[in-house]
Amino acid sequence: MIRFFIHTMGCKVNSCDSCDFYSNLTSYGLEYSDPESADIIIVNSCAVTRESVRKTRQYISRFRKINNNAFIILTGCASILDEFKSNLILNAIVNRDDLISFISNKFDLDRIHEKRITSFEKTRAFIKIEDGCENFCSYCIIPFTRGKIRSKSIKNIDCEAKRFSELGFKELVLTGINLGRYGQGTEFNIIDAIDVVSRYFERIRLSSLEPDTLNLKIIDKISKYNSICPNFHLSLQSGSNKILRMMNRRYDIEYYLKIIDLFRDKFENATFTTDVIIGYPGETEEDFYETINIINKVSFIKVNVFPFSPRPFTVASSLIPVDQKEKNERVKIAMRESDRVSKIEIAKFEGKKFNVLFEYKNKEGLYEGYSENYIRVKYRSSENLCGKIKNVIFSSF
Ligand code: SF4
């Protein structure tokens, strides 16, 4: 029996890719194991920040230390970077699209079952309906690593959603690199994808949306589906219009806030999460505080704060960086402020009832899961709640 282990870094699209690797490899008869006893270790990497590349390096070394015999494969966004080509610990670097055929050839696998798609998580399934991005934001490596927009056909989305629902999953996440661009160049769009999966699922999440892909008409159509969970991840990146222009983002702050208001109008108890980049070249103290101001104004329940780090091939990599000490200081302030705002926002839901999908029992014996609007909930129960949806009253204490 060949055993394998997958280490996934970065975004939900990578999780979705790993889910596909897992399904394919188990359908070939391979067994999933811990890294210590795996014959094949796959590092599905991320290259969004310099920190994620550093972690990729670190994980490769760690896996080699704990398992000297494993065949270690690097795939994902960092796999195109030159620095890994000379990494002697690795046995192979393989493009994600070729990974399964590479392993199949290398290990001479016989496909013993028909391909079945399952998921790592028992409660939540993912379908990647779109890949690639053509926005070329000035700091982002993704258009170089993932290429042009490609969309999964409605028929395939239908098949996958049906199969996931038959497997008993309670919640479905539609993912994509630039999800709102699903169907670009075809007669379909994101609403068609939502329409087809809502036949099978009562809880659907949209992983992340670019503000420029949204408008009143689309938000109105999305809101017609009761199955859409009212938590929206809308990348902000900066609260300064000057920096947004420099980043080649396709919206300004006024438009961003308008989109937030539209969602709030259409979805009761809507919550928002976002990403911000701190210390983009040219960011002054005033620009930075504009970002802090928007964090406060929107009242996000979670902000992923990324210190700017130059990525190869990108426009921003040739710009003069913000002083490192200054950047570190701003990152600390942004994290502190985000935490503070998040606590206040979450406390607003005190006493309200939510349907929570419980995922697992933690070490303290409490069941943990998420409400529709993505608030983490802990709950004590004598009944086994794993994989079940329960209506509970939210209390932040
Ligand atoms: S929208 Fe911008 S940040 Fe997002 S993947 Fe595309 S280029 Fe990168």
Residues whose N, C-alpha, C, O or C-beta is under 5 A from the ligand:
A	BS01	SF4	C133 N135 F136 C137 C140 I142 P143 I177
